[in-house]
Amino acid sequence: MREMIDIYTADGQKTGRTQERGTFLEPGSYMLYVLAMIEDGSGRFLITQRAMDKKWAAGWWEVTGGGVRAGETSLEAILRESAEETGLDITKSARPLVPVYRYRNDDPVRGDNYLVDIYHVELSFTLDDVKLQQREAIGARLATRQEIAELADQGIFLHYQRLEQALAAETTE
């Protein structure tokens, strides 16, 4: 059975409808994703390298995240995704676990419409604490913002501009 997702409006309200993940979304209908920028005590971020058999962006670097399942909240999804993909319990974050930024993608041609909640997590951990989900990632590292920018400049880091926008939005609040 395929994974079911809730359908949201452009302003993030659930419509009460669900459908299979990966099916065409009509204009004005969105699914929800979550991303976690997990920062250690020295200001470095946990990034993971996508498995080589991924359909999209195989081998690229990214932060932890994924799709919100039907019946799940954004917070429940980021807790689940972080635990599944990295083995980390982010409930111990020194920052409140609330989205620091949300963006919307509209793709009426492919029906790939989505909202993304970005969380900024501050956690005391080391790379030894990270337990990768092997089907999702083949590597992990702690990287500074500059190192992440360099990966983005090489064209091998996902969501870079959106993560920078999220960090910038935090500093203006």
ChimeraX attribute file (.defattr): number of C-alpha atoms within 10 A of each C-alpha:
attribute: neighborCount
match mode: 1-to-1
recipient: residues
	/A:1	4
	/A:2	8
	/A:3	12
	/A:4	17
	/A:5	21
	/A:6	23
	/A:7	23
	/A:8	21
	/A:9	15
	/A:10	19
	/A:11	10
	/A:12	18
	/A:13	11
	/A:14	17
	/A:15	12
	/A:16	10
	/A:17	11
	/A:18	16
	/A:19	16
	/A:20	15
	/A:21	17
	/A:22	13
	/A:23	11
	/A:24	17
	/A:25	21
	/A:26	15
	/A:27	15
	/A:28	15
	/A:29	23
	/A:30	29
	/A:31	28
	/A:32	24
	/A:33	20
	/A:34	23
	/A:35	26
	/A:36	26
	/A:37	21
	/A:38	24
	/A:39	21
	/A:40	19
	/A:41	12
	/A:42	10
	/A:43	13
	/A:44	19
	/A:45	24
	/A:46	23
	/A:47	24
	/A:48	23
	/A:49	21
	/A:50	24
	/A:51	20
	/A:52	15
	/A:53	12
	/A:54	13
	/A:55	7
	/A:56	10
	/A:57	16
	/A:58	15
	/A:59	18
	/A:60	19
	/A:61	26
	/A:62	25
	/A:63	22
	/A:64	23
	/A:65	23
	/A:66	18
	/A:67	22
	/A:68	25
	/A:69	20
	/A:70	19
	/A:71	14
	/A:72	14
	/A:73	13
	/A:74	22
	/A:75	16
	/A:76	13
	/A:77	21
	/A:78	28
	/A:79	19
	/A:80	20
	/A:81	21
	/A:82	21
	/A:83	18
	/A:84	17
	/A:85	20
	/A:86	23
	/A:87	15
	/A:88	20
	/A:89	14
	/A:90	20
	/A:91	12
	/A:92	13
	/A:93	16
	/A:94	13
	/A:95	13
	/A:96	13
	/A:97	18
	/A:98	14
	/A:99	19
	/A:100	18
	/A:101	19
	/A:102	17
	/A:103	14
	/A:104	16
	/A:105	13
	/A:106	18
	/A:107	14
	/A:108	14
	/A:109	11
	/A:110	11
	/A:111	17
	/A:112	18
	/A:113	22
	/A:114	23
	/A:115	22
	/A:116	24
	/A:117	22
	/A:118	24
	/A:119	26
	/A:120	24
	/A:121	23
	/A:122	22
	/A:123	19
	/A:124	15
	/A:125	15
	/A:126	12
	/A:127	12
	/A:128	6
	/A:129	11
	/A:130	16
	/A:131	14
	/A:132	19
	/A:133	15
	/A:134	12
	/A:135	12
	/A:136	19
	/A:137	24
	/A:138	15
	/A:139	15
	/A:140	19
	/A:141	15
	/A:142	19
	/A:143	16
	/A:144	16
	/A:145	13
	/A:146	10
	/A:147	13
	/A:148	21
	/A:149	17
	/A:150	13
	/A:151	17
	/A:152	18
	/A:153	11
	/A:154	9
	/A:155	12
	/A:156	19
	/A:157	23
	/A:158	17
	/A:159	14
	/A:160	19
	/A:161	12
	/A:162	15
	/A:163	19
	/A:164	13
	/A:165	15
	/A:166	21
	/A:167	17
	/A:168	13
	/A:169	12
	/A:170	12
	/A:171	7
	/A:172	6
	/A:173	6
